Amino acid sequence: MTQAISQRDIEALWMPFTANRDFKKQPKTIVAAKGHYYQAADGRQLYDAFSGLWSCGLGHSHPKIVEAVQHQLTELDYAMAFQMGNDKAFALAGKLTEMAPAGFNHAFFTNSGSESVDTALKIALGYHRVKGEAQRTRLIGRERGYHGVNFGGISVGGIAANRQLFSANLINGVDHLSHTYNLEHAAFSRGQPEWGGHLADDLERLAALHGGANIAAVIVEPVAGSAGILPPPVGYLERLRELCTEHGILLIFDEVITAFGRVGANFAADRFGVMPDIITTAKGLTNSMIPMGAVLVRDEIYQTFMQGPDQAIEMFHGYTYSGHPVAAAAGLAALEVFHEEGIAAQAKALESGFETVLHSLDNHPMVKDVRTIGLMGAIELIPRDNAPGARGLEAHKACFWEQDLVIRNAMDTLQFAPFLNAKPDDLEKTVAAVKSVIDGLL
Ligand SMILES: Cc1ncc(COP(=O)(O)O)c(C=O)c1O
């Protein structure tokens, strides 16, 4: 049943990553969702061109996941997660590691992407110390990287706005590779830009500066998502892998967005054929029905921790809700749907049509750049003079109120994350609606 809400209720909620004062003048409230559509509080059906927040790729309220969650709630609501386990968490760890790239046979459960990232950084630091290389303490992120909002994640993250308020308290010993975006050489890219593979050599610079033997890990999103969909240049990830191996540095792929079909494969590691040492996930793991994340590690990392007396806890880390049975039941059902419905193959088949429709706006006078890879797409608008972000937010609002369409804007970049089982017609209609919105922008 839909909940009646008052203006006081709206005021009471401090909204995440939202311009609260602007939003509350005309709240965009969702009360239901099914399949590819949201229902707004005013009764309108809105097409969701962002799959939740990159995260409900199978469609909203998928009946199989709903059923699994409902059933689980009547069977086991919760069980202590420390020194005990539940059947669904074990089963999900088994299924997840089965579909992961070879050698990733261990999963640590979290409740979000941010927690997955901080867990992965702690695993990397702990691994070196347990292995007897305690001097490896430095962490390397990348400019324009997004790794969630916890202290580890914002420290290795490279989005200035997420860091500046907290700049004095970011964790020590972190550096950033330069980002890979270059408008001059790689504008209107379809898939991986040809230019920019050499930018991975930036790691050599940092290894020379600090000593490669002092670096614990490099963390990158295989495709930078939140910063505006920046696909890796050809050869970039391969070179990063090569340099990490050469210097004994762990490579972490933050696949919170890219795992579970978003780039037309189980994992971006599979698509690009580059194997990291640690993979972080969340979002698509449960199709977002219940919050959950997982960190996958290579066998050697897990085995390195498994030393000392048997009764000793190997890693002092974990969450009350690590492997929550209801989340794990949602995860099991989501992975079953993912395999049964051939979701990665469906996403792969949709990629070229999606690329074509989004790039139909390449020559629009309001458009600065268009980038696509897998089912991730960005249309970067030319910013309005002295009002960066204004056009993007206006476009997002006009889509919502006038086109019954949900897209995301990050400043002036409009972002698209279609359902992994989207209908090609809907992708065309989405871009036609966006075109009519940006035609009308000042
Ligand atoms: C690559 C990446 N890492 C981490 C996160 C953080 O995930 P969460 O919002 O679930 O904490 C996100 C969220 O979008 C992400 O895109």
The ligand as a MOL file (V3000), in Angstrom:
LIG
                    3D

  0  0  0     0  0            999 V3000
M  V30 BEGIN CTAB
M  V30 COUNTS 16 16 0 0 0
M  V30 BEGIN ATOM
M  V30 1 C 32.5380 1.4420 -9.0950 0
M  V30 2 C 31.7610 1.6740 -7.8470 0
M  V30 3 N 32.2840 1.3360 -6.6660 0
M  V30 4 C 31.6160 1.5090 -5.5260 0
M  V30 5 C 30.3590 2.0490 -5.5180 0
M  V30 6 C 29.6450 2.2780 -4.2320 0
M  V30 7 O 28.5630 1.4430 -4.1020 0
M  V30 8 P 27.4390 1.7440 -2.9920 0
M  V30 9 O 26.7230 2.9650 -3.4070 0
M  V30 10 O 26.6030 0.4830 -3.0170 0
M  V30 11 O 28.1550 1.8910 -1.6870 0
M  V30 12 C 29.7640 2.4120 -6.7250 0
M  V30 13 C 28.4220 3.0030 -6.7700 0
M  V30 14 O 27.9310 3.4400 -7.7620 0
M  V30 15 C 30.4900 2.2360 -7.9160 0
M  V30 16 O 29.9760 2.6190 -9.0950 0
M  V30 END ATOM
M  V30 BEGIN BOND
M  V30 1 1 1 2
M  V30 2 1 2 3
M  V30 3 2 2 15
M  V30 4 2 3 4
M  V30 5 1 4 5
M  V30 6 1 5 6
M  V30 7 2 5 12
M  V30 8 1 6 7
M  V30 9 1 7 8
M  V30 10 2 8 9
M  V30 11 1 8 10
M  V30 12 1 8 11
M  V30 13 1 12 13
M  V30 14 1 12 15
M  V30 15 2 13 14
M  V30 16 1 15 16
M  V30 END BOND
M  V30 END CTAB
M  END
